[in-house]
Amino acid sequence: MSTLKQREAPAPDLPSADQPAAVCAPNIFWHPGKVSAAARSRQAGQRGATVWLTGLSGAGKSTLACELEKMLIDAGRAAYVLDGDNLRHHLNRDLGFSPQDRQENIRRSAEVARLMNDAGLIVIAAFISPLRQDRAMACGIIGADNFIETYVSTPCQVCEERDPKGLYAKARAGLIAEFTGISAPYEVPLYPAVVLDTDCLTLQQSSRLLFQHLAQRRN
């Protein structure tokens, strides 16, 4: 069963989308442009947003992200999927799976999503992102107004039965250390905007619920 609700958590103090939160090296300065995010949104005919899909491996995040992307494109919306595995092939290929590297994986990906939102695109981000602090960091980078945390709440047993990548079997055999849901924790979101269980909902039902949620927020 799905649940749709407004974010109940208080929004943190966030930097402007046109200005970075901090400078990490000396002698580097922010160069403001002449086109605002609002102007780009008017040109695109939509406001940027990031649907952040979080959940266990095998929950259906990537499949759902691609289905929602197609639905949005078919409706004339500009959208793009940021998939965790895909980014690790290129942008984040230097990162491993230590807690620090996982956090950096989320940070870089959130920065990309923020830039794409600033350009007026709807981003569908599919990441396990098991820790609340890392998802909070992503929300802070992207901005609470643009961050739609979506918990794909498919139970671990169902995900393991699916095991589309064979990862659970490897984790059970001790071949993968710190595997989320088996040997590493997953922290359930406290205030998700949307909750979807793909064991109870079809792909079409799940993507339609997200599409409708975006329409209510972005029209």
Secondary structure, 3 states (H helix, E strand, C coil): CCEECCCCCCCCCCCCCCCCCCCCCCCCCCCCCCCCHHHHHHHHCCCCEEEEEECCCCCCHHHHHHHHHHHHHHCCCCEEEEEHHHHCCCCCCCCCCCHHHHHHHHHHHHHHHHHHHHCCCEEEEECCCCCHHHHHHHHHHHCCCCEEEEEECCCHHHHHHHCCCCHHHHHHCCCCCCCECCCECCCCCCCCCEEECCCCCCHHHHHHHHHHHHHHHHC
